[in-house]
Amino acid sequence: MPAGLVCCGFGSQSYADVVRDDRVTADPRDAVLLVVGDFDCSGEDLERDWGARTGCWSRAERVLLTYDQVQRYGLPATEGKSGDPRWPAFARRYGFDQTRPV
């Protein structure tokens, strides 16, 4: 049976080291990072952040919430965090108005 580990948000580097050293690389099975997060600039960045700080995943896959799911189900946008430095690149990537974070 596959082992599971839940990580919430942007964890500390010391916790990322524990995930990598004590949980993932200590297990001989392929490690898959499943990302369950908001479809916003911070939620999207979780995958990049955990991958970069741990470097131990065989693959990463976003299972929720993806741009395709937002489009397919017509999910409404909510107001985003103003001043988030990740917003401009996220807005360009998905064609959002850069002056109105969602």
Backbone as a chain_set.jsonl record, in Angstrom:
{"seq": "MPAGLVCCGFGSQSYADVVRDDRVTADPRDAVLLVVGDFDCSGEDLERDWGARTGCWSRAERVLLTYDQVQRYGLPATEGKSGDPRWPAFARRYGFDQTRPV", "coords": {"N": [[0.847, -1.172, 0.0], [0.57, 2.239, -0.822], [2.408, 4.817, 0.8], [1.375, 7.753, 2.551], [1.622, 11.294, 2.856], [0.855, 14.346, 4.172], [1.251, 17.665, 3.382], [0.95, 20.974, 4.268], [0.582, 23.971, 2.686], [3.22, 26.443, 2.416], [5.803, 25.08, 3.768], [8.322, 25.146, 6.379], [11.894, 25.261, 5.744], [13.252, 23.397, 7.272], [11.252, 21.495, 7.74], [10.748, 20.714, 5.111], [13.174, 19.462, 4.601], [12.978, 17.258, 6.336], [10.803, 15.928, 5.174], [11.968, 15.256, 2.689], [14.384, 13.811, 3.435], [13.741, 11.99, 5.563], [11.277, 10.853, 4.925], [10.71, 10.618, 2.094], [13.094, 9.976, 0.479], [13.954, 7.859, 1.992], [12.234, 5.846, 1.422], [11.863, 3.215, -0.843], [10.11, 3.285, -2.991], [8.718, 4.974, -5.921], [8.296, 8.452, -5.611], [5.534, 10.486, -5.585], [4.359, 13.68, -5.999], [1.404, 14.979, -5.159], [-0.591, 17.647, -5.826], [-2.868, 19.548, -4.181], [-4.56, 22.288, -4.332], [-5.496, 25.791, -4.201], [-6.603, 27.498, -7.159], [-4.782, 29.82, -7.726], [-2.252, 32.385, -7.635], [-0.503, 31.812, -5.485], [-1.307, 29.229, -4.675], [-0.708, 27.798, -6.993], [2.035, 28.054, -6.985], [2.902, 26.387, -4.996], [3.528, 23.791, -5.898], [5.877, 24.21, -7.442], [7.519, 25.26, -5.425], [7.706, 23.175, -3.421], [8.851, 21.185, -5.012], [11.305, 22.385, -5.78], [12.56, 22.859, -3.294], [12.819, 20.361, -2.168], [13.448, 18.38, -4.109], [12.999, 15.636, -4.634], [11.049, 14.167, -5.903], [9.538, 11.779, -8.061], [7.668, 12.466, -9.904], [5.36, 15.198, -10.347], [2.006, 16.156, -9.819], [-0.773, 18.143, -10.368], [-3.798, 17.877, -8.908], [-6.015, 19.211, -8.058], [-6.726, 22.498, -7.69], [-7.252, 22.944, -11.051], [-6.6, 24.967, -13.988], [-8.079, 24.062, -16.177], [-10.196, 22.742, -14.846], [-11.452, 24.917, -13.597], [-12.343, 26.296, -15.853], [-13.958, 24.316, -17.116], [-16.04, 23.828, -15.255], [-17.061, 26.322, -14.901], [-16.314, 27.94, -12.716], [-16.558, 30.589, -10.367], [-14.553, 33.566, -10.132], [-12.764, 34.831, -7.348], [-11.867, 37.614, -5.289], [-8.429, 38.285, -5.305], [-5.249, 38.241, -3.495], [-4.015, 41.333, -2.985], [-0.979, 42.769, -4.032], [0.559, 40.464, -4.027], [3.557, 39.113, -5.008], [3.686, 37.104, -6.903], [1.543, 37.368, -8.555], [1.576, 39.016, -11.086], [2.987, 37.403, -13.061], [1.431, 35.074, -13.023], [-1.024, 36.121, -13.864], [-0.356, 36.937, -16.476], [0.241, 34.43, -17.593], [-2.258, 33.158, -17.664], [-3.946, 34.962, -18.876], [-5.259, 36.958, -17.373], [-6.471, 40.11, -16.054], [-3.976, 42.179, -15.073], [-4.178, 44.147, -13.191], [-6.134, 43.467, -11.458], [-6.23, 41.321, -9.1], [-7.21, 37.934, -8.873]], "CA": [[0.0, 0.0, 0.0], [1.398, 3.439, -0.872], [2.432, 5.666, 1.984], [0.92, 9.105, 2.297], [2.142, 12.358, 3.692], [0.149, 15.588, 3.852], [1.985, 18.895, 3.683], [0.032, 22.104, 4.077], [1.15, 25.281, 2.386], [4.66, 26.623, 2.291], [6.418, 24.67, 5.022], [9.674, 25.629, 6.654], [12.93, 24.466, 5.099], [13.57, 22.242, 8.116], [10.236, 20.484, 7.488], [11.008, 20.206, 3.756], [14.309, 18.535, 4.732], [12.448, 16.035, 6.959], [10.017, 15.254, 4.126], [12.91, 14.679, 1.717], [15.357, 12.869, 3.985], [13.187, 10.961, 6.44], [10.067, 10.228, 4.411], [10.688, 10.292, 0.67], [14.273, 9.249, 0.001], [14.092, 6.642, 2.793], [11.283, 4.872, 0.888], [12.357, 2.826, -2.168], [9.101, 3.476, -4.042], [8.673, 6.273, -6.576], [7.579, 9.461, -4.84], [4.692, 11.329, -6.422], [3.829, 14.843, -5.302], [0.06, 15.338, -5.609], [-0.857, 18.999, -5.357], [-4.267, 19.926, -3.996], [-4.447, 23.682, -3.914], [-6.316, 26.791, -4.869], [-6.115, 27.983, -8.445], [-4.349, 31.205, -7.614], [-0.8, 32.453, -7.831], [0.19, 31.127, -4.393], [-1.624, 27.811, -4.759], [0.05, 27.223, -8.106], [3.459, 28.076, -6.676], [3.238, 25.308, -4.047], [4.172, 22.685, -6.624], [7.238, 24.634, -7.758], [8.258, 25.432, -4.18], [8.044, 21.869, -2.829], [9.785, 20.515, -5.909], [12.613, 23.029, -5.726], [13.192, 22.756, -1.977], [13.062, 18.978, -1.766], [14.144, 17.707, -5.206], [12.972, 14.188, -4.402], [9.834, 13.573, -6.455], [9.615, 11.145, -9.379], [6.827, 13.34, -10.73], [4.399, 16.017, -9.604], [0.748, 16.293, -10.548], [-1.81, 18.962, -9.729], [-5.085, 17.19, -9.039], [-7.067, 20.172, -7.741], [-7.689, 22.953, -8.654], [-6.525, 23.288, -12.264], [-7.225, 25.945, -14.878], [-9.102, 23.342, -16.95], [-11.361, 22.517, -13.983], [-12.121, 26.211, -13.437], [-13.043, 26.562, -17.101], [-14.973, 23.281, -17.368], [-17.171, 23.944, -14.346], [-17.489, 27.714, -14.815], [-16.163, 28.398, -11.334], [-16.398, 32.05, -10.302], [-13.32, 34.105, -9.564], [-12.91, 35.635, -6.142], [-10.808, 38.614, -5.205], [-7.137, 37.749, -4.885], [-4.443, 39.012, -2.55], [-3.333, 42.428, -3.652], [0.424, 42.882, -3.654], [1.284, 39.188, -4.097], [4.545, 39.251, -6.086], [3.497, 36.049, -7.906], [0.363, 37.67, -9.36], [1.767, 39.441, -12.479], [3.338, 36.282, -13.939], [0.249, 34.207, -13.073], [-2.005, 36.812, -14.698], [0.102, 36.829, -17.88], [0.154, 33.029, -18.021], [-3.645, 32.743, -17.874], [-4.698, 36.004, -19.549], [-6.06, 37.765, -16.455], [-6.155, 41.53, -15.917], [-2.921, 42.255, -14.048], [-4.516, 45.155, -12.187], [-7.235, 42.953, -10.612], [-5.917, 39.949, -8.669], [-8.316, 37.006, -8.603]], "C": [[0.899, 1.243, 0.0], [1.3, 4.23, 0.43], [1.961, 7.054, 1.606], [1.529, 10.074, 3.289], [1.436, 13.625, 3.249], [1.009, 16.755, 4.308], [1.062, 20.056, 3.37], [0.807, 23.388, 3.831], [2.659, 25.264, 2.244], [5.301, 26.294, 3.632], [7.805, 25.248, 5.172], [10.689, 24.753, 5.922], [13.277, 23.256, 5.951], [12.529, 21.132, 7.921], [10.411, 19.889, 6.09], [12.162, 19.2, 3.787], [13.86, 17.207, 5.342], [11.645, 15.24, 5.929], [10.956, 14.546, 3.156], [13.73, 13.542, 2.329], [14.737, 11.703, 4.745], [12.002, 10.225, 5.852], [10.206, 9.761, 2.966], [11.902, 9.478, 0.25], [14.523, 7.972, 0.806], [13.181, 5.525, 2.286], [11.713, 4.495, -0.533], [11.361, 3.045, -3.311], [9.224, 4.857, -4.684], [7.834, 7.227, -5.733], [6.826, 10.377, -5.798], [4.129, 12.448, -5.558], [2.475, 15.172, -5.926], [-0.287, 16.68, -4.994], [-2.359, 19.247, -5.353], [-4.217, 21.35, -3.468], [-5.399, 24.572, -4.665], [-5.732, 27.081, -6.247], [-5.906, 29.488, -8.297], [-2.832, 31.205, -7.648], [-0.021, 31.766, -6.707], [-0.053, 29.627, -4.436], [-0.851, 27.112, -5.862], [1.535, 27.123, -7.764], [3.868, 26.987, -5.685], [3.983, 24.164, -4.722], [5.631, 23.018, -6.933], [8.087, 24.684, -6.487], [8.668, 24.089, -3.573], [9.024, 21.097, -3.708], [11.192, 21.066, -5.798], [13.313, 22.807, -4.388], [13.45, 21.327, -1.527], [13.803, 18.186, -2.84], [14.092, 16.192, -5.151], [11.803, 13.47, -5.075], [10.088, 12.955, -7.826], [8.788, 11.942, -10.383], [5.907, 14.122, -9.809], [3.155, 16.164, -10.468], [-0.23, 17.123, -9.732], [-3.134, 18.268, -9.977], [-6.26, 18.115, -8.746], [-6.379, 21.465, -7.344], [-6.889, 23.402, -9.873], [-7.288, 24.328, -13.068], [-8.333, 25.27, -15.684], [-10.361, 23.082, -16.119], [-12.147, 23.803, -13.776], [-12.947, 26.51, -14.674], [-14.203, 25.588, -17.319], [-16.217, 23.474, -16.514], [-17.658, 25.383, -14.163], [-17.388, 28.283, -13.415], [-15.913, 29.906, -11.29], [-15.054, 32.44, -9.691], [-13.659, 34.863, -8.288], [-11.725, 36.594, -6.083], [-9.534, 37.994, -4.646], [-6.432, 38.672, -3.913], [-3.701, 40.111, -3.306], [-1.896, 42.51, -3.137], [1.195, 41.575, -3.669], [2.267, 39.269, -5.263], [4.414, 38.181, -7.176], [2.394, 36.398, -8.898], [0.675, 38.077, -10.803], [2.094, 38.296, -13.442], [2.159, 35.326, -14.101], [-0.797, 34.813, -14.002], [-1.619, 36.733, -16.178], [-0.089, 35.416, -18.418], [-1.278, 32.632, -18.386], [-4.531, 33.828, -18.489], [-5.614, 36.816, -18.651], [-5.594, 39.223, -16.496], [-5.154, 41.666, -14.762], [-3.234, 43.26, -12.949], [-5.591, 44.669, -11.208], [-6.951, 41.507, -10.199], [-7.181, 39.134, -8.37], [-7.761, 35.671, -8.173]], "O": [[1.881, 1.295, 0.74], [0.248, 4.295, 1.064], [2.13, 7.484, 0.465], [1.897, 9.71, 4.406], [1.426, 13.941, 2.059], [1.435, 16.825, 5.46], [0.457, 20.097, 2.299], [1.59, 23.828, 4.673], [3.279, 24.232, 1.993], [5.338, 27.136, 4.53], [8.389, 25.77, 4.222], [10.374, 23.631, 5.526], [13.569, 22.189, 5.41], [12.882, 19.953, 7.934], [10.24, 18.684, 5.907], [12.127, 18.196, 3.076], [14.313, 16.145, 4.912], [11.791, 14.022, 5.828], [10.76, 13.373, 2.84], [13.76, 12.435, 1.791], [15.162, 10.559, 4.587], [11.737, 9.085, 6.234], [9.857, 8.624, 2.648], [11.743, 8.382, -0.288], [15.238, 7.086, 0.337], [13.344, 4.371, 2.685], [11.911, 5.387, -1.358], [11.745, 2.994, -4.479], [9.758, 5.789, -4.083], [6.787, 6.848, -5.208], [7.414, 10.966, -6.705], [3.506, 12.203, -4.525], [2.403, 15.592, -7.081], [-0.276, 16.829, -3.772], [-3.025, 19.167, -6.385], [-3.876, 21.588, -2.309], [-6.028, 24.16, -5.64], [-4.532, 26.931, -6.473], [-6.743, 30.299, -8.691], [-2.203, 30.147, -7.685], [1.034, 31.188, -6.968], [0.875, 28.838, -4.257], [-0.393, 25.981, -5.697], [2.213, 26.198, -8.212], [5.055, 26.694, -5.547], [4.952, 23.636, -4.178], [6.517, 22.194, -6.708], [9.224, 24.214, -6.469], [9.837, 23.884, -3.248], [9.925, 20.431, -3.199], [12.161, 20.309, -5.729], [14.525, 22.592, -4.35], [14.224, 21.105, -0.595], [14.695, 17.401, -2.518], [15.036, 15.526, -5.575], [11.592, 12.28, -4.837], [10.778, 13.546, -8.657], [9.156, 12.075, -11.55], [5.702, 13.761, -8.65], [3.241, 16.282, -11.69], [-0.48, 16.843, -8.559], [-3.546, 18.092, -11.124], [-7.387, 17.826, -9.148], [-5.396, 21.37, -6.609], [-5.937, 24.169, -9.732], [-8.481, 24.542, -12.851], [-9.409, 25.843, -15.856], [-11.473, 23.191, -16.634], [-13.378, 23.783, -13.779], [-14.102, 26.925, -14.575], [-15.308, 26.004, -17.667], [-17.334, 23.301, -17.002], [-18.561, 25.637, -13.365], [-18.268, 29.021, -12.973], [-15.14, 30.432, -12.091], [-14.503, 31.732, -8.849], [-14.727, 35.465, -8.179], [-10.712, 36.394, -6.754], [-9.561, 37.274, -3.648], [-6.939, 39.735, -3.554], [-2.863, 39.832, -4.163], [-1.643, 42.339, -1.945], [2.385, 41.57, -3.351], [1.845, 39.475, -6.401], [4.974, 38.337, -8.261], [2.312, 35.794, -9.968], [0.063, 37.507, -11.706], [1.527, 38.234, -14.534], [1.916, 34.823, -15.198], [-1.385, 34.113, -14.826], [-2.472, 36.488, -17.031], [-0.525, 35.227, -19.554], [-1.486, 31.854, -19.317], [-5.741, 33.636, -18.611], [-6.641, 37.316, -19.11], [-4.477, 39.523, -16.915], [-5.455, 41.313, -13.622], [-2.615, 43.226, -11.886], [-5.922, 45.365, -10.248], [-7.383, 40.573, -10.875], [-8.095, 39.607, -7.694], [-8.525, 34.746, -7.898]]}, "num_chains": 1, "name": "protein.A"}
